[in-house]
């Protein structure tokens, strides 16, 4: 994880935003397990107005290198403070499938 030198304003705004954040509507169904879940659209719809109210934004960028692919997520505050994290999946193969799909 990387972050700005200070996250005082970001942390205060995030605490206020989380206190107001509604539960995302479970608007989709997994066809294999028949379970309900909140789609990405429902999560964005529930969270974006609250994040904006507290001057927070979340941006995500695709990342890749010789070992894998993934995403970098950055939570920012209008003050310039931020917290960032990267997650990646290796590109090696296992049992003829990408590691994210392989069953161990």
Number of C-alpha atoms within 10 A of each C-alpha: 9 10 14 13 9 12 17 11 15 22 15 11 18 19 12 14 20 13 9 12 15 13 11 17 15 13 13 14 13 9 8 6 7 9 10 13 14 15 15 12 12 16 16 13 14 16 18 14 14 20 22 14 12 18 17 22 16 15 10 13 10 12 13 13 10 7 10 13 14 15 15 14 17 19 18 21 22 14 12 12 18 22 19 16 13 15 13 15 14 15 16 11 12 13 10 9 12 13 15 11 11 11 8 6
